[in-house]
Amino acid sequence: MSFNTISVIGLGYIGLPTAAVFASRKIKVIGVDVNQHAVDTINKGEVHIVEPDLDMIVHAAVKEGYLRATTEPEPADAFLIAVPTPFKGDHIPDLSYIEAASKSIAPVLKAGDVVILESTSPVGTTEQMAAWLAEARPDLTYPQTNGEESDIRIAHCPERVLPGHVLRELVQNDRVIGGMTPKCSAASIMLYRTFVEGECVATTARTAEMAKLTENSFRDVNIAFANELSIICDKLDINVWELIRLSNRHPRVNILQPGPGVGGHCIAVDPWFIVSESPKEARLIRTAREVNDSKPKWVLEKIDSAIAAYVKKNKSANIEEVIVACFGITFKADIDDMRESPALNIASAIAHSHVGEVHIVEPNIKKLPSSLPPNVKLVSKVEALKNANIIAFLVDHTDFKSLKGQNFEGQYIVDTRGIV
Ligand code: SAJ
């Protein structure tokens, strides 16, 4: 089996790097996205997202003619679907992007094609995708009805790359390959071997779906443990960062780091896919989500207390003149991604509740999100350090780490990341 042309549906944080890596192996890649701006940007050899080195590899792939983007699916030998899977109200998974993507590729499918779902999905989604394809193209045969004899091979191969390290992890990580049949797995493994240096391990589609949800739930539960510890330590007047450093010297203890809450479009979302299917059984997973989701409110209370303490201490201070600076509004360090960012939500909540100015230091963006009210200003680190009365460290960007040991004379600090 050979793959002359690969199509990647969804050119976001996962789809674009994947498309570019295939193209860098001199395979013709057609990237498909509904966003015309993203398509135009990529066709100019540029990128619409920030990820280290992605600009270089996309530029080379487009210039050499291996990568091209379009809004309309075209025939290919393999289709990789990498579209978002958010949730709707009450944490119910929203599969509408996968449904739309499946229906959009159906007209160009032909016998022998491989269709891979990469999007993180609730258990059963790959089978659902196969059903949508079968409904749209009844002239072809599928694994759910024709087993190993099917015209179309279908698998779930969840992405597992860490934003900020995507290009390295895409190549080096092991890959779980969940085919609807063994032949579906084998075809998918052959495809990924084009660039994956890690091991490609075959399993069923349902196990692969659950494996991805399990990985992110594991991390969520462990971050919740750290966040709960930070609240307990604050009450007991213990430095949680020192506590974790000490506890981690035990050979079998490895506690993660507390923060202002868990953000991003993966860890804060995926555990709900388990909870929504097994609400009675997934007690720990649900509680971890609740602990992490409630952390921003706790941080807000800390900032409010700092404002009150500052005004009390500086009797002449007028609350309207108190400047609160938020260091970082992305969902984690050294990226520009603000999706589901607890730091952004905290900054926005202070801006709405505080009558004075809120200054934001965010070295990874050029423009503030339009959702922020007019009392918010994007300022430099130096400006914020000079003018702010209250400083809240919300993201541990590398650029902030040099502030360790800094003298914040007269300023009130809320350090959610253990920076200073
Ligand atoms: N966080 C903490 N403390 C920690 C680690 C993380 O508060 O010790 C916070 C971060 O600040 C951030 C959130 O958790 O707000 C998530 O960050 P992350 O770096 O843990 O994960 P993501 O969302 O960038 O990527 C995760 C990864 N999953 C795992 O490590 C198990 C990645 O491998 C997945 O591919 C990705 O989700 C995904 O796409 O599902």
Residues whose N, C-alpha, C, O or C-beta is under 5 A from the ligand:
A	BS01	SAJ	E159 R160 V161 L162 P163 E215 N216 R219 I223 L256 Q257 P258 G259 G261 V262 G263 G264 C266 I267 F331 K332
